[in-house]
Amino acid sequence: MSSEALSSLDFFQQLQTHFSQIWAGLRHRSELLDTLLMRAWQSFDVNVASQCEGLPALDCHKGCATCCTLRVTATAPEVFMLARFIRAVTPGLKKHGVDLQAQIAQANGMTCGVGESGRVAARHRCPFIAQGVCVVYQVRPLACRGLASYDRKACAQAASGRVDEIPYSEPHMRVRGLVQNALQSAMRDAGVAWGNYELNQSLLMALEDESLEARWLAGEDVLKAAQVEEVSAQEMAHTFDLLKVSVA
């Protein structure tokens, strides 16, 4: 399914339907989150690649973490997937002197309650950066996947306050928004909390209490304390309803 051939509305509707079908088929099975997110990441990758054809090459590269000081938000499936991943890799990372949960707790102590502009000004490094690389790269949230730059020098200058504009990839940002909103719409229909959550705080909550995933699946908004609501839930829900029934 390519969003180059489909309108944004068609893409949203078809992906939302796929997510809802996955939910209906796997709701009570352990592979639900894995399947949902693999579908989300695959849709993002395929459609970004299609829409970036003919555009300049990105200037992002392994080891560049300039943008990894920004506030990151994530949906509950992304938070719980990260928590699972971190629990699995923690023993190996600790052998190399990396304690991710401690790094997340330290970062949350500095960033909890701080808005986007405050985070940019403070320039606190993401707690997942260790020895120059993102150690959770393979399960990073859509918010991270959707931020890509054509000029890493401009990113560094912006981080130091010397410029205000960064040439971000518009296709990455647009497709990220469509995929995430389709996932949120399907979660809303499934009767679970479908908001966006500040990553450091919500992930620390999930790591400290392993019962949260099951309680979220049962319909409890267990991450509410970390919710970021830039657009009201009522407005988003209304938009989702309109998109699901609109004719392209």
C-alpha positions as CSV (number, residue, x, y, z in Angstrom):
1,M,0.0,0.0,0.0
2,S,1.8,3.2,-1.2
3,S,0.6,6.6,-0.2
4,E,2.1,7.9,-3.4
5,A,-0.7,6.1,-5.3
6,L,-3.3,6.7,-2.7
7,S,-4.5,10.0,-1.3
8,S,-3.7,10.7,2.4
9,L,-7.3,10.0,3.2
10,D,-7.3,6.6,1.4
11,F,-4.0,5.7,3.1
12,F,-5.4,6.6,6.6
13,Q,-8.6,4.6,6.0
14,Q,-6.9,1.5,4.7
15,L,-4.2,1.5,7.4
16,Q,-6.8,2.2,10.2
17,T,-8.8,-0.8,8.9
18,H,-5.7,-3.0,8.9
19,F,-4.9,-2.0,12.5
20,S,-8.5,-2.7,13.6
21,Q,-8.3,-6.1,12.0
22,I,-5.1,-7.0,13.8
23,W,-6.6,-5.9,17.0
24,A,-9.7,-8.0,16.5
25,G,-7.7,-11.1,15.6
26,L,-5.0,-10.8,18.3
27,R,-6.6,-8.9,21.2
28,H,-6.0,-11.6,23.8
29,R,-2.7,-12.9,22.4
30,S,0.8,-11.9,23.4
31,E,1.9,-11.0,19.8
32,L,-0.7,-8.2,19.5
33,L,1.7,-5.3,20.1
34,D,4.5,-6.8,18.0
35,T,2.1,-7.3,15.1
36,L,0.6,-3.8,15.3
37,L,4.0,-2.1,15.5
38,M,5.6,-4.2,12.8
39,R,2.7,-3.2,10.5
40,A,3.1,0.5,11.5
41,W,6.9,0.5,11.0
42,Q,6.6,-1.4,7.7
43,S,3.9,1.0,6.4
44,F,6.1,4.0,7.4
45,D,9.2,2.7,5.7
46,V,7.6,1.7,2.5
47,N,5.6,4.8,2.0
48,V,8.4,7.2,3.0
49,A,10.7,5.5,0.5
50,S,8.1,5.9,-2.2
51,Q,7.5,9.6,-1.4
52,C,11.2,10.4,-1.1
53,E,12.0,9.3,-4.6
54,G,13.7,12.1,-6.5
55,L,14.3,14.2,-3.4
56,P,17.8,15.0,-2.0
57,A,19.5,12.4,0.1
58,L,19.1,12.7,3.9
59,D,22.1,13.9,5.8
60,C,21.3,11.8,8.9
61,H,23.9,9.1,9.8
62,K,24.7,6.6,12.5
63,G,26.2,8.4,15.5
64,C,24.5,11.7,14.8
65,A,22.3,12.4,17.9
66,T,21.8,16.2,17.5
67,C,18.1,15.9,17.4
68,C,18.0,13.5,20.3
69,T,17.5,16.4,22.8
70,L,13.9,17.0,21.6
71,R,10.9,15.9,23.6
72,V,9.6,12.6,22.3
73,T,6.0,11.4,22.6
74,A,4.8,7.9,21.9
75,T,1.6,5.9,22.0
76,A,1.1,3.2,24.6
77,P,2.0,0.3,22.3
78,E,5.3,2.0,21.6
79,V,6.0,2.6,25.3
80,F,5.2,-1.0,26.2
81,M,7.3,-2.4,23.3
82,L,10.3,-0.3,24.5
83,A,9.8,-1.5,28.0
84,R,9.8,-5.1,26.9
85,F,13.0,-4.5,24.8
86,I,14.8,-2.7,27.6
87,R,14.1,-5.6,30.0
88,A,15.4,-8.0,27.5
89,V,18.7,-6.2,26.7
90,T,19.4,-4.9,30.2
91,P,21.6,-7.8,31.4
92,G,23.8,-7.5,28.4
93,L,24.1,-3.8,28.5
94,K,24.9,-3.8,32.2
95,K,28.0,-5.9,31.4
96,H,29.2,-3.0,29.3
97,G,28.4,-0.4,32.0
98,V,25.1,0.8,30.6
99,D,22.1,0.9,32.9
100,L,19.2,2.1,30.7
101,Q,16.6,2.2,33.4
102,A,18.9,4.4,35.6
103,Q,19.6,6.7,32.6
104,I,15.8,7.0,32.0
105,A,15.1,7.8,35.6
106,Q,17.9,10.4,35.6
107,A,16.6,12.0,32.4
108,N,13.0,12.0,33.7
109,G,14.2,13.8,36.8
110,M,15.4,16.6,34.5
111,T,12.6,16.7,31.9
112,C,9.4,15.7,33.7
113,G,6.9,18.5,33.2
114,V,9.2,20.5,30.9
115,G,7.5,21.6,27.6
116,E,9.0,21.4,24.1
117,S,10.7,24.8,24.2
118,G,12.2,24.1,27.6
119,R,13.5,20.8,26.4
120,V,15.2,22.4,23.4
121,A,16.8,25.1,25.5
122,A,18.0,22.6,28.1
123,R,19.6,20.3,25.5
124,H,19.4,17.2,27.7
125,R,20.6,14.2,25.7
126,C,18.2,11.3,25.2
127,P,18.8,8.5,27.7
128,F,18.9,5.9,25.0
129,I,22.2,7.2,23.5
130,A,25.1,5.1,24.7
131,Q,28.6,5.2,23.3
132,G,27.4,7.4,20.5
133,V,24.5,5.2,19.2
134,C,20.8,4.7,20.0
135,V,20.6,1.4,21.8
136,V,16.8,1.1,21.1
137,Y,17.0,2.0,17.5
138,Q,15.2,-1.0,16.1
139,V,12.1,-0.3,18.3
140,R,12.3,3.5,18.4
141,P,9.0,5.4,18.3
142,L,7.4,6.7,15.2
143,A,8.2,10.2,16.4
144,C,11.9,9.4,16.0
145,R,11.4,7.7,12.7
146,G,9.5,10.7,11.4
147,L,12.3,13.2,12.0
148,A,14.9,13.3,9.3
149,S,17.1,16.2,8.1
150,Y,18.7,17.1,4.8
151,D,21.5,19.1,6.6
152,R,23.1,17.9,9.8
153,K,25.1,21.1,10.1
154,A,21.9,23.1,10.2
155,C,20.7,20.7,13.0
156,A,23.8,21.4,15.0
157,Q,23.5,25.1,14.5
158,A,19.8,25.0,15.6
159,A,20.8,23.1,18.7
160,S,23.2,25.8,19.6
161,G,20.7,28.6,18.9
162,R,22.5,29.9,15.8
163,V,19.6,29.2,13.3
164,D,15.9,28.7,13.6
165,E,15.1,26.6,10.6
166,I,16.1,23.0,9.8
167,P,15.4,21.4,6.4
168,Y,13.5,18.4,7.7
169,S,12.1,15.8,5.3
170,E,8.4,16.6,4.8
171,P,7.5,13.1,3.6
172,H,8.9,11.6,6.8
173,M,6.8,13.9,9.0
174,R,3.6,13.5,6.9
175,V,3.7,9.7,6.8
176,R,4.6,9.5,10.4
177,G,1.5,11.5,11.3
178,L,-0.8,9.4,9.1
179,V,0.5,6.1,10.5
180,Q,0.3,7.2,14.1
181,N,-3.1,8.7,13.7
182,A,-4.4,5.5,12.0
183,L,-3.0,3.5,14.9
184,Q,-4.6,5.8,17.5
185,S,-7.9,5.7,15.8
186,A,-7.9,1.9,15.8
187,M,-6.9,1.9,19.5
188,R,-9.8,4.3,20.3
189,D,-12.2,1.9,18.5
190,A,-10.8,-1.0,20.5
191,G,-11.6,0.8,23.8
192,V,-8.1,1.4,25.1
193,A,-6.3,4.6,25.9
194,W,-5.1,6.1,22.7
195,G,-3.3,9.3,23.7
196,N,0.3,10.4,23.3
197,Y,2.7,10.2,26.2
198,E,6.0,11.9,27.1
199,L,8.5,9.1,26.5
200,N,10.8,9.4,29.5
201,Q,8.1,9.5,32.1
202,S,5.7,6.9,30.5
203,L,8.5,4.5,29.9
204,L,9.9,4.8,33.4
205,M,6.3,4.1,34.7
206,A,6.1,0.9,32.5
207,L,9.5,-0.3,33.6
208,E,8.7,0.2,37.3
209,D,5.4,-1.6,37.1
210,E,5.1,-4.6,34.7
211,S,1.4,-4.9,35.3
212,L,0.7,-1.7,33.4
213,E,0.6,-3.3,30.0
214,A,-2.1,-5.8,30.9
215,R,-4.1,-3.1,32.7
216,W,-3.9,-0.9,29.6
217,L,-5.1,-3.7,27.4
218,A,-8.1,-4.0,29.8
219,G,-9.0,-0.4,29.2
220,E,-7.3,1.5,32.0
221,D,-5.4,4.7,31.1
222,V,-2.4,3.7,33.1
223,L,0.0,6.2,31.6
224,K,-2.3,9.2,32.0
225,A,0.1,11.1,34.3
226,A,2.5,11.3,31.3
227,Q,0.0,12.3,28.7
228,V,0.8,15.2,26.3
229,E,-2.3,16.8,24.8
230,E,-1.3,19.3,22.2
231,V,-4.7,18.8,20.5
232,S,-7.7,18.0,22.6
233,A,-8.8,14.4,22.7
234,Q,-12.3,15.5,21.7
235,E,-11.0,17.3,18.6
236,M,-8.9,14.3,17.6
237,A,-11.7,11.9,18.1
238,H,-14.0,14.0,15.9
239,T,-11.4,14.2,13.2
240,F,-10.9,10.4,13.3
241,D,-14.7,9.9,12.9
242,L,-14.8,12.2,9.9
243,L,-11.8,10.6,8.2
244,K,-13.2,7.1,8.6
245,V,-16.5,8.0,6.8
246,S,-15.2,10.5,4.3
247,V,-15.1,9.7,0.6
248,A,-11.8,10.6,-1.1
